[in-house]
């Protein structure tokens, strides 16, 4: 991931890892939160809101992992990429074999675009809900990928992650200490795991993006608390979204709630625009920051964000340095004059 400058940290897209051109935005001093012991009324905005909260709680450190209370996450075997029928519309980046980076400027949607965003969001939500029902001990993340892939193409859509900058799978599956970008493989889920499943679909030229963290079998109370509070952080961030609201209020809302429970908040990964393109302006930190700018009608973006992540040799999988658990939730929102409509909610 490279070094982090005191006043200008590397800001990376939630999906792209270190493959994007770097953006530098003054955000003040980096303070790591630790746990105990360690133009028209019809022009509206669809947005993805995502928060990634990283818990470093007492007893869940690398020493405990060595004592086999929870096995450290290890990569498994990755199966060949799945095929997509020729008749399904594919995003432009598929033929380039390169990461397109962040597109300049926010997207503005007309009524047709809004309806397309609703359709892609609805499908993404249905796929995620189905994927969650599959989670159980003994299931491989590769099996989740195959199920998600099949459901997406059966509905005439393309799984957005597949082939993006070389990503080899149709969904991201991030288990336990994996912050994001986990590649589905042969590893079987264990009883007590938590897993984030991040689904993005490309339908009729628009991306719909959503994710949730699921409990696998009998999960301990600390992990349950992490998942619950992470969900609450997202809900609180959604509640303040409206035209004219400053971007930095999102990070404050999330960080304030996480602090109440002594949770750390991911800083190296940030939000980005989404819609006709997978990643675009604006860049949105989800932790306390001094970024200027306000939400405007017709703009689409995501919000995401571990202290000290480690990137595996696959160039994608981001895990917490000390093995602490991480959870994530995400919704695509449509910002109307009256507030936020959740597009990725079944």
Secondary structure, 3 states (H helix, E strand, C coil): CCCCCCCCCEEEECCCHHHCCCEECCCCCCCCCCCCCCCCCCCCEEEEEEEEEECCCCCCCHHHHHCCCCCCCCCCCCCCCCCCCCCCCCCCHHHHCCCCCCECCCCCCCHHHHHHHHHHHHHHHHHHHHHHHHCCCCCEHHHHHHHHHHHHHHCCCEECCCCHHHCCCCCEEEECCEEECCECCCCECCCCCEEEEEEEEEECCEEEEEEEEEECCCCCHHHHHHHHHHHHHHHHHHHCCCCCCECHHHHHHHHHHHHHCCCEECCCEEEEECCCCCCEEEEEECCCCCCCCECCCCCCCCCECCCCEEECCCCCCEEECCCCCEEEEEEEEEEECCEEEECCCC
